[in-house]
Amino acid sequence: MIIDAHVRIGDSRDASLKPAGLLATMDALGIDRALVAPSERCIAYDNREGNADTAQAAAESDGRLLAYAVANPWRGRAAVDELDRARDAGAVALAVDSVLQGFDLLDGLLDPLLDFAAGAGWFVYVRTGTPATALPLPLASLARRRPELPVLMGKSGATDFWIDAIPALLHAPNLYGDTSYAPWDTVLSGFLAEPGIGAGRLVFSTDAPYTVPLAEVDRIRDWPIEPDQKAAVLGGNIAKLLGQHG
């Protein structure tokens, strides 16, 4: 099974993706399931609209799309209430973008949302790669503070901060790397070569619509690693984070 761990649907500044188009691409590429987050505007501000959009897309997908929940932590208790509503509507994980939402990963503002995610049994996707508030090493420090909470390092620092991804993964054993944008002959194979990381802590993602999904899929399919390692990266690891076995 291939599971795409992060896609954004809706209209953002530089790209747009509708659920029907996403499902068509998944069919063409052999992707079984995908986790969907809302557009930039809805991540930053219109959280309820975004959560409604992803919940509707998931409900109409015959189980192929799974919804991330989003809430801007500046809203305090209202943000937690929004996550509660999103969970009731079917959301399965929390998506965070500290650049769009305007906070520092280590300032404590996110803690109530992380508490909710831990209580809900969710993992947390956190986009990285943009200074100064969305970088791998601060995220590793955050993840290390919350050892009970699986954290997916979105984009693995792509592209200028790939150099920090391995130290980040070694620092926090509950942190997972994201394959999107990352060439296997350098970045991904570097992850694999580290005894403290390995294929069990890498998760496939296209990050559509900001990438070419075919290139993201082919990069992992062409990666010369063992079949069981490839299966773990393409779907097995994220399935475990979702609590779905088999």
MARGU-693905 format. One record per residue: x, z, y of N, C-alpha, C in turn; residue number from 0. Coordinates in Angstrom, 2 decimals. Atoms other than C-alpha are relative to their C-alpha. Layout:
      nxx      nzz      nyy     caxx     cazz     cayy      cxx      czz      cyy  pos
        X        Z        Y        X        Z        Y        X        Z        Y  NUM
...
This chain:
      nxx      nzz      nyy     caxx     cazz     cayy      cxx      czz      cyy  pos
     0.84     0.00    -1.20     0.00     0.00     0.00     0.87     0.00     1.25    0
    -0.69     0.02    -1.29     1.19    -0.84     3.52    -0.91     0.63     1.03    1
     0.74    -0.69    -1.05     0.06     1.48     6.29     0.80    -0.09     1.29    2
    -0.61     0.10    -1.32     0.87     0.73     9.92    -0.28     1.29     0.74    3
     0.17    -1.34    -0.53     1.46     4.11    11.51    -0.33     0.06     1.48    4
     0.36    -0.08    -1.43     0.88     3.14    15.14    -0.31    -1.37     0.58    5
     0.47     1.19    -0.71    -1.12     0.46    16.94    -0.84     0.50     1.17    6
     0.90    -0.32    -1.11    -2.84     0.56    20.34    -1.03    -1.11     0.16    7
     1.08     0.97    -0.22    -6.20    -1.13    20.79    -0.52     0.12     1.42    8
     0.52     0.01    -1.35    -7.91    -2.07    24.03     0.91    -0.79     0.93    9
    -0.73     0.75    -1.02    -6.55    -3.49    27.28     0.99     0.91     0.71   10
    -1.03    -0.73    -0.73    -3.25    -2.14    28.57     0.62    -0.93     1.05   11
    -0.54     0.77    -1.11    -1.07    -3.40    31.42     0.64    -1.30    -0.45   12
    -0.78     1.16     0.42     1.09    -5.81    29.45    -0.52    -0.67    -1.25   13
     0.47     0.56     1.27    -0.92    -6.48    26.31    -1.41     0.47    -0.27   14
     1.37    -0.35     0.36    -4.36    -6.38    24.77    -0.19    -0.27    -1.48   15
     0.27     0.19     1.41    -5.59    -5.98    21.22    -1.38     0.54    -0.32   16
     1.34    -0.39     0.41    -9.16    -5.90    19.93     0.01     0.34    -1.49   17
     0.03    -0.35     1.43   -10.08    -4.33    16.57    -0.14    -1.20    -0.92   18
     0.17     1.18     0.86   -11.23    -7.67    15.17     1.30    -0.77    -0.15   19
    -1.29     0.68     0.06    -7.90    -9.26    16.06     1.01     0.76    -0.83   20
    -0.90    -0.83     0.80    -6.01    -6.35    14.55    -0.30    -0.17    -1.48   21
     0.35     0.13     1.42    -7.92    -6.60    11.27     0.37    -1.37    -0.54   22
    -0.40     1.34     0.44    -7.30   -10.34    11.12     1.50    -0.06    -0.24   23
    -1.45    -0.04     0.18    -3.57    -9.76    11.58     0.37     0.79    -1.25   24
    -0.25    -0.80     1.19    -3.61    -7.07     8.92    -0.27    -0.82    -1.27   25
     0.31     0.85     1.15    -5.30    -9.48     6.51     1.11    -1.02    -0.24   26
    -1.01     1.05     0.12    -2.71   -12.16     7.22     1.33     0.55    -0.50   27
    -1.32    -0.56     0.31     0.25    -9.81     6.75    -0.02     0.93    -1.20   28
     0.07    -0.89     1.15    -1.00    -7.75     3.83     0.09     1.47     0.34   29
     0.03    -1.40    -0.41    -1.34    -4.51     5.80    -1.35     0.59    -0.39   30
     1.23    -0.57     0.54    -3.90    -2.29     4.12    -0.75     0.86     1.01   31
     0.64    -0.92    -0.93    -4.54     0.33     6.79     0.88     0.13     1.24   32
    -0.76    -0.21    -1.23    -3.51     1.13    10.36    -0.60     1.17     0.76   33
     0.43    -1.08    -0.88    -3.68     4.13    12.65    -0.04    -0.53     1.42   34
     0.21     0.60    -1.30    -5.06     3.20    16.04    -0.12     1.06     1.09   35
     0.09    -0.79    -1.21    -4.53     4.82    19.42    -0.66    -0.86     1.08   36
     0.64     0.79    -1.05    -6.37     3.79    22.60     1.01    -0.56     0.99   37
    -0.82     0.67    -1.01    -5.06     1.87    25.60     0.70     1.01     0.89   38
    -0.78    -0.86    -0.89    -2.63     3.25    28.17    -0.90     0.81     0.94   39
     0.91    -0.69    -0.94    -5.40     4.08    30.67    -0.71     1.16    -0.70   40
     0.76    -1.03     0.70    -7.30     6.03    28.06     0.89     1.11    -0.52   41
    -0.94    -1.05     0.36    -4.21     7.90    26.93     0.30     0.88     1.21   42
    -0.37    -0.73    -1.20    -3.38     8.88    30.49    -1.17     0.75     0.62   43
     1.07    -0.54    -0.84    -6.81     9.54    31.96    -1.36     0.04    -0.70   44
     1.34     0.07     0.57   -10.02     8.37    30.26     0.03     0.31    -1.50   45
    -0.18    -0.38     1.40    -9.42    10.31    27.06    -1.26    -0.15    -0.83   46
     1.22     0.05     0.79   -13.03    10.53    25.98    -0.39    -1.44    -0.32   47
     0.28     1.42     0.26   -13.56     6.80    26.36     0.94    -0.55    -1.08   48
    -0.96     0.48     0.98   -10.40     6.12    24.39    -0.29     0.52    -1.39   49
     0.32    -0.56     1.30   -11.35     8.49    21.60    -1.27    -0.60    -0.58   50
     1.22     0.67     0.47   -14.78     6.91    21.42     0.31    -1.40    -0.52   51
    -0.38     1.36     0.41   -13.18     3.46    21.18     0.67     0.01    -1.38   52
    -0.70    -0.02     1.28   -10.87     4.41    18.32    -0.91     0.48    -1.12   53
     0.95    -0.47     1.01   -13.62     6.32    16.50    -0.94    -1.12    -0.43   54
     0.89     1.12     0.33   -15.91     3.29    16.71     0.73    -1.05    -0.83   55
    -0.78     0.98     0.75   -13.17     0.94    15.53     0.21     0.47    -1.44   56
    -0.21    -0.53     1.34   -12.45     3.21    12.57    -1.29    -0.04    -0.81   57
     1.27    -0.06     0.71   -16.12     3.62    11.67    -0.46    -1.38    -0.45   58
     0.46     1.35     0.30   -16.68    -0.14    11.67     0.99    -0.79    -0.86   59
    -1.08     0.72     0.68   -13.53    -1.01     9.67    -0.02     0.14    -1.52   60
     0.08    -0.22     1.45   -14.64     0.00     6.17     1.22     0.76    -0.51   61
    -1.09    -0.86     0.41   -11.88     2.59     6.03     1.39    -0.52     0.27   62
    -1.33     0.58    -0.19    -9.03     0.31     7.08     0.69     0.51     1.25   63
    -0.58    -0.55    -1.22    -8.52     1.79    10.54    -0.25     1.50     0.06   64
     0.08    -1.45    -0.15    -7.84     5.46    11.18     0.31     0.34     1.44   65
    -0.09    -0.27    -1.43    -8.17     7.02    14.62     0.97     1.12     0.33   66
    -0.71    -1.07    -0.68    -5.62     8.95    16.59    -0.94     0.62     1.04   67
     0.66    -0.65    -1.14    -7.00    11.49    19.05     1.01     0.12     1.13   68
    -0.84    -0.18    -1.17    -5.64    11.67    22.59    -0.67     0.97     0.97   69
     0.50    -0.88    -1.06    -5.99    14.26    25.34     1.16     0.31     0.92   70
    -1.07    -0.32    -0.95    -3.99    14.80    28.50     0.12     1.52     0.10   71
    -0.11    -1.46     0.02    -2.60    18.35    28.27    -0.18     0.67     1.34   72
     0.26    -0.59    -1.32    -2.94    18.84    32.04    -1.44     0.50     0.11   73
     1.40    -0.41    -0.07    -6.67    19.31    31.36    -0.26     1.34    -0.67   74
     0.14    -1.35     0.52    -6.05    22.61    29.63    -1.03     0.11    -1.11   75
     1.00    -0.25     1.03    -9.01    23.92    27.66    -0.83    -1.25    -0.26   76
     0.79     1.23     0.17   -10.89    20.66    28.27     0.71    -0.98    -0.92   77
    -0.76     0.89     0.89    -8.11    18.79    26.47    -0.19     0.43    -1.45   78
     0.21    -0.49     1.36    -8.46    21.00    23.40    -1.42    -0.31    -0.46   79
     1.39     0.32     0.34   -12.24    20.55    23.49    -0.14    -1.48    -0.34   80
     0.06     1.44     0.28   -11.70    16.78    23.58     0.57    -0.31    -1.38   81
    -0.54     0.19     1.34    -9.52    16.94    20.49    -1.00     0.45    -1.06   82
     1.01    -0.48     0.93   -12.23    18.95    18.78    -1.10    -1.04    -0.20   83
     1.01     1.06     0.10   -14.79    16.26    19.58     0.53    -1.20    -0.78   84
    -0.59     1.15     0.70   -12.42    13.56    18.38     0.12     0.27    -1.49   85
    -0.08    -0.34     1.42   -11.84    15.38    15.10    -1.38    -0.13    -0.66   86
     1.35     0.08     0.54   -15.59    15.66    14.57    -0.43    -1.46    -0.19   87
     0.34     1.42     0.09   -15.80    11.89    15.14     0.87    -0.74    -1.00   88
    -0.79     0.62     1.05   -13.18    11.25    12.45     1.47    -0.17     0.26   89
    -1.43     0.15    -0.29    -9.76    11.37    14.14     0.83     0.76    -1.03   90
    -0.83    -0.56     1.07    -6.91    12.15    11.73     1.38     0.46     0.46   91
    -1.33    -0.38    -0.50    -3.85    12.76    13.94    -0.03    -0.01     1.52   92
    -0.12    -0.07    -1.45    -2.74    13.41    17.52     1.07    -0.97     0.48   93
    -0.98     0.88    -0.63    -0.99    10.78    19.68     0.32     0.52     1.40   94
    -0.48    -0.55    -1.27     1.10    11.89    22.65     0.91    -1.02     0.66   95
    -0.92     0.83    -0.78     2.78     9.89    25.41     0.31     0.76     1.28   96
    -0.31    -0.88    -1.12     4.53    12.23    27.82     0.29    -0.75     1.29   97
    -0.21     0.79    -1.21     5.37     9.41    30.24    -1.34    -0.35     0.62   98
     1.32     0.34    -0.52     1.81     8.16    30.61    -0.76     1.24     0.46   99
     0.77    -1.20    -0.29     0.48    11.71    30.65     0.68     0.93     0.99  100
    -0.65    -0.67    -1.11     3.08    13.06    33.07     0.44     1.43    -0.24  101
    -0.52    -1.35     0.22     4.77    16.09    31.54     1.30    -0.08    -0.77  102
    -1.24    -0.12     0.74     8.03    17.25    30.02    -0.31     0.55    -1.39  103
     0.29    -0.43     1.36     8.04    17.68    26.24     0.29     1.47    -0.24  104
    -0.44    -1.37     0.26     9.67    21.10    26.51    -0.53     1.01     1.02  105
     0.46    -0.93    -1.03     7.72    22.64    29.40    -1.15     0.90    -0.46  106
     1.05    -0.86     0.52     5.08    24.26    27.18    -1.41    -0.50     0.21  107
     1.35     0.48    -0.31     2.15    22.27    28.51    -0.71    -0.52    -1.24  108
     0.59     0.61     1.18     1.60    20.56    25.16    -0.37     1.02    -1.09  109
     0.15    -0.98     1.08     1.52    23.79    23.13    -1.44     0.17    -0.49  110
     1.38    -0.16     0.52    -2.30    24.22    22.99    -0.46    -1.18    -0.84  111
     0.36     1.16     0.79    -2.67    20.68    21.69     0.72     0.00    -1.35  112
    -0.74    -0.12     1.26     0.03    21.26    19.09    -0.62     1.07    -0.89  113
     0.70    -1.03     0.77    -1.75    24.45    18.04    -1.23    -0.58    -0.67  114
     1.20     0.62     0.57    -4.93    22.44    17.55     0.38    -0.92    -1.15  115
    -0.42     0.94     1.05    -3.12    19.76    15.56     0.42     0.73    -1.26  116
    -0.43    -0.76     1.17    -1.52    22.33    13.29    -1.20     0.58    -0.74  117
     1.19    -0.56     0.63    -4.88    24.00    12.67    -0.86    -1.04    -0.68  118
     0.79     1.08     0.58    -6.50    20.65    11.94     0.69    -0.67    -1.17  119
    -0.76     0.67     1.06    -3.79    19.66     9.46     0.47    -1.38     0.39  120
    -0.43     1.30    -0.49    -2.76    16.72    11.64     1.51    -0.07     0.12  121
    -1.35     0.24    -0.51     0.64    15.19    12.21    -0.12    -0.47     1.44  122
     0.00     0.37    -1.42     1.65    14.29    15.77     0.94    -1.18     0.22  123
    -0.81     1.15    -0.40     2.87    10.89    16.96     0.40     0.20     1.46  124
    -0.49    -0.13    -1.37     5.05    11.14    20.09     0.87    -1.20     0.31  125
    -0.80     1.18    -0.37     6.31     7.96    21.74     1.28     0.43     0.68  126
    -1.28    -0.27    -0.64     9.98     8.00    22.70     0.62    -1.31     0.49  127
    -0.75     1.15    -0.47    12.44     5.69    24.43     0.03    -0.17     1.50  128
     0.07     0.13    -1.46    11.65     6.23    28.13     0.54     1.27     0.65  129
    -0.50    -1.18    -0.70    13.77     8.58    30.26    -0.93     0.33     1.18  130
    -0.78    -1.12     0.51    13.54    11.25    31.35    -0.84     0.91    -0.88  131
     0.90    -0.95     0.66    10.53    12.79    29.60    -0.38    -0.39    -1.42  132
     0.40     0.43     1.35    10.26    10.87    26.30     1.22    -0.47    -0.78  133
    -1.25     0.32     0.66    13.58    11.03    24.49     0.12     0.71    -1.35  134
    -0.06    -0.57     1.35    14.53    11.75    20.86     0.49     1.44    -0.07  135
    -0.56    -1.34     0.15    16.63    14.88    21.37    -0.91     1.10     0.53  136
     1.00    -1.01    -0.39    14.10    16.85    23.46    -1.16     0.08    -1.00  137
     1.07    -0.03     1.01    11.46    15.82    20.91     0.45     0.77    -1.23  138
    -0.50    -0.76     1.14    13.67    17.18    18.14    -0.03     1.49     0.28  139
     0.07    -1.43    -0.35    13.89    20.49    19.98    -1.43     0.50    -0.08  140
     1.42    -0.37     0.09    10.11    20.54    20.28    -0.43     0.13    -1.45  141
     0.39    -0.03     1.41     9.66    19.71    16.60     0.61     1.22    -0.70  142
    -0.67    -1.15     0.64    12.15    22.42    15.60    -0.71     1.31     0.34  143
     0.79    -1.18    -0.36    10.03    24.96    17.47    -1.26     0.13    -0.85  144
     1.26     0.02     0.73     7.04    23.91    15.34     0.23    -0.52    -1.42  145
    -0.38     0.51     1.32     8.35    23.64    11.76    -1.18    -0.29    -0.92  146
     1.19     0.24     0.82     4.81    23.67    10.33    -0.67    -1.33     0.30  147
     0.70     1.16    -0.52     3.90    20.47    12.18     0.84    -1.26    -0.20  148
    -0.73     1.27     0.10     5.05    16.98    11.05    -0.11    -0.78     1.30  149
    -0.07     0.73    -1.26     6.14    14.95    14.08     0.62    -1.37    -0.25  150
    -0.51     1.37     0.13     6.59    11.17    14.12     0.59    -0.44     1.33  151
    -0.74     0.42    -1.19     9.21     9.97    16.62    -0.30    -1.48     0.26  152
     0.43     1.37    -0.26     7.44     6.86    17.92     1.10    -0.84     0.61  153
    -1.02     0.96    -0.43     9.82     3.89    18.35     1.43     0.49    -0.24  154
    -1.35    -0.54     0.30    12.76     6.14    17.34     0.97    -0.19     1.16  155
    -0.86     0.11    -1.18    14.08     5.99    20.89     0.26    -1.40     0.47  156
    -0.27     1.40    -0.33    13.96     2.21    21.10    -0.19    -0.27     1.49  157
    -1.18     0.49     0.71    15.90     0.66    22.42     1.29     0.69     0.49  158
    -1.23    -0.56    -0.55    18.43     2.37    24.69     0.39     1.34    -0.62  159
    -0.28    -1.34     0.50    18.16     5.72    22.91     0.00     0.08    -1.53  160
    -0.19    -0.03     1.44    18.52     4.68    19.26     1.17     0.88    -0.40  161
    -1.19    -0.79     0.33    21.89     6.41    19.38    -0.33     1.47    -0.20  162
     0.38    -1.40     0.12    20.07     9.73    19.66    -0.94     0.26    -1.17  163
     1.02    -0.18     1.03    17.65     9.13    16.80     0.53     0.75    -1.22  164
    -0.55    -0.70     1.16    19.92    10.23    13.94     0.26     1.47     0.30  165
    -0.16    -1.43    -0.31    21.02    13.47    15.65    -1.34     0.73     0.12  166
     1.32    -0.64    -0.12    17.36    14.16    16.43    -0.59     0.29    -1.38  167
     0.56    -0.19     1.34    16.28    13.66    12.81     0.76     1.06    -0.79  168
    -0.79    -1.02     0.69    19.12    15.84    11.56    -0.29     1.39     0.56  169
     0.26    -1.30    -0.65    18.21    18.59    14.03    -1.33     0.60    -0.44  170
     1.34    -0.50     0.31    14.54    18.85    13.01    -0.48    -0.62    -1.31  171
     0.38     0.58     1.29    13.66    18.40     9.32    -1.46    -0.41    -0.10  172
     1.41     0.42    -0.01     9.95    17.99    10.16    -0.23    -1.21     0.91  173
     0.08     1.18    -0.85    10.71    14.97    12.39     0.19    -1.25    -0.86  174
    -0.05     1.26     0.76    10.14    11.44    11.02     0.35    -1.15     0.94  175
    -0.37     1.18    -0.77    11.62     8.15    12.21    -1.01    -1.12    -0.16  176
     0.92     1.13    -0.05     9.55     5.11    13.14     0.84    -1.28    -0.06  177
    -0.80     1.22     0.20    10.78     1.65    12.05    -0.18    -1.06     1.06  178
     0.29     1.10    -0.93     9.31    -0.41    14.90     1.20    -0.27     0.89  179
    -1.09     0.50    -0.84    11.87    -2.46    16.86     1.38     0.12    -0.65  180
    -1.32    -0.38     0.48    14.73    -1.14    14.69     0.53    -0.98    -1.04  181
    -0.60     0.87     1.02    17.01    -3.63    12.86     0.52     0.80    -1.18  182
    -0.41    -0.78     1.16    17.70    -2.57     9.30     1.51    -0.01    -0.22  183
    -1.44     0.08     0.27    21.34    -3.70     9.30     0.81     0.99     0.84  184
    -0.71    -1.00    -0.81    22.23    -1.11    11.93    -0.80     1.30     0.04  185
     0.73    -1.25    -0.24    19.61     1.47    12.94    -0.61     0.57    -1.27  186
     0.71    -0.54     1.16    17.47     1.80     9.81     0.95     0.37    -1.14  187
    -0.96    -0.32     1.06    20.38     1.67     7.38     0.83     1.22     0.37  188
    -0.65    -1.24    -0.43    22.05     4.36     9.47    -0.83     1.21    -0.36  189
     0.90    -1.08     0.43    19.00     6.55     8.88     0.13     0.24    -1.50  190
     0.01    -0.08     1.46    19.10     5.78     5.18     1.29     0.60    -0.53  191
    -1.30    -0.47     0.49    22.80     6.60     4.83     0.21     1.49     0.20  192
    -0.15    -1.43    -0.26    22.36    10.14     6.14    -0.68     0.81    -1.09  193
     0.62    -0.79     1.06    21.80    12.58     3.25    -1.15     0.87     0.50  194
     1.05    -0.86    -0.54    19.66    14.73     5.54    -1.22    -0.75     0.48  195
     1.15     0.78    -0.47    17.32    11.85     6.40    -0.54    -0.80    -1.18  196
     0.42     0.80     1.15    16.89     9.07     3.82    -1.36    -0.65     0.19  197
     1.24     0.77    -0.07    13.89     6.89     3.07    -1.23     0.87     0.09  198
     1.16    -0.88    -0.01    11.58     9.89     2.72    -0.43     0.45     1.37  199
     0.37    -0.41    -1.36    11.59    10.46     6.47    -0.08    -1.19     0.95  200
     0.19     1.20    -0.82    11.03     6.89     7.69    -1.40    -0.53    -0.22  201
     1.39     0.42     0.03     7.61     5.51     8.53    -0.13    -1.37     0.67  202
     0.21     1.33    -0.52     6.61     1.88     9.03    -1.05    -0.01     1.11  203
     0.93     0.18    -1.11     4.94     0.93    12.31     0.27    -1.36     0.63  204
    -0.22     1.24    -0.76     4.37    -2.35    14.13     0.03     0.25     1.50  205
     0.17    -0.26    -1.43     3.59    -0.76    17.52    -0.70    -1.16     0.71  206
     0.77     1.07    -0.62     1.27    -3.73    18.12    -0.90     0.61     1.09  207
    -0.29     1.42    -0.23     0.40    -5.27    20.52     1.30    -0.26     0.75  208
    -1.22     0.16    -0.77     3.83    -4.73    22.09     1.11    -0.71    -0.77  209
    -0.98     0.68     0.84     5.70    -6.37    19.20    -0.63    -1.23    -0.63  210
     0.51     1.07     0.87     5.34    -9.35    16.87    -0.18     0.62    -1.38  211
     0.19    -0.72     1.27     3.74    -7.72    13.80     0.66    -0.68    -1.20  212
    -0.65     0.69     1.11     5.03   -10.43    11.44     1.47     0.37    -0.09  213
    -1.42    -0.35     0.01     8.60    -9.65    12.47     0.21     1.43    -0.48  214
    -0.13    -1.39     0.43     8.04    -5.92    11.96    -0.19     0.14    -1.51  215
     0.23    -0.06     1.44     6.63    -6.44     8.46     1.15    -0.65    -0.76  216
    -1.06     0.71     0.71     9.25    -8.99     7.42     1.32     0.77     0.02  217
    -1.25    -0.76    -0.07    12.07    -6.74     8.61     0.08     1.01    -1.13  218
    -0.01    -0.99     1.07    11.06    -4.05     6.12    -0.05    -0.68    -1.36  219
     0.05     0.71     1.28    10.18    -6.48     3.33     1.35    -0.60    -0.38  220
    -1.31     0.62     0.25    13.62    -8.12     3.70     1.13     1.02    -0.11  221
    -1.03    -1.05     0.01    15.50    -4.82     3.84     0.48     0.21    -1.44  222
    -0.50    -0.10     1.37    17.76    -4.66     0.74     0.17     1.45    -0.44  223
    -0.01    -1.37     0.51    16.82    -1.18    -0.46    -0.80     0.04    -1.30  224
     0.69    -0.14     1.27    15.34     0.13    -3.71    -1.52    -0.12     0.20  225
     1.46     0.17    -0.14    11.66    -0.73    -4.35    -0.74     1.30     0.29  226
     0.70    -1.26    -0.26    10.65     2.94    -4.41     0.25     0.49     1.42  227
    -0.28    -0.35    -1.38    12.37     3.52    -1.08    -0.85    -0.84     0.96  228
     0.78     0.90    -0.85    10.65     0.50     0.44    -1.48     0.40    -0.03  229
     1.40    -0.41     0.11     7.27     1.65    -0.88    -0.27     1.28     0.79  230
     0.15    -1.23    -0.78     7.81     5.08     0.68    -0.06    -0.29     1.49  231
    -0.04     0.33    -1.42     8.68     3.60     4.07    -1.27    -0.74     0.43  232
     1.13     0.85    -0.39     5.86     1.05     4.09    -1.35     0.72    -0.05  233
     1.31    -0.64     0.06     3.11     3.47     3.21    -0.03     1.38    -0.62  234
     0.05    -1.26     0.72     3.92     6.36     0.93     0.22     1.22     0.87  235
    -0.30    -1.16    -0.83     5.38     8.66     3.57    -1.13     0.34     0.95  236
     1.10    -0.27    -0.93     2.59     8.26     6.09    -1.24     0.45    -0.76  237
     1.14    -0.46     0.81     0.01     8.65     3.31     0.12     1.48    -0.30  238
    -0.21    -1.43     0.24     1.54    12.03     2.50    -0.29     0.81     1.27  239
     0.28    -0.72    -1.25     1.39    13.05     6.16    -1.50     0.06     0.27  240
     1.45     0.03    -0.15    -2.28    12.08     6.12    -0.71     0.79    -1.10  241
     0.61    -0.72     1.10    -2.83    14.04     2.94    -0.67    -0.91    -1.00  242
     0.59     0.96     0.92    -3.70    10.88     1.01     1.04    -0.34    -1.06  243
    -0.94     0.25     1.10    -2.01    10.61    -2.37    -0.60    -1.04    -0.92  244
     0.46     1.04     0.92    -2.22     7.57    -4.61    -0.57    -1.17     0.74  245
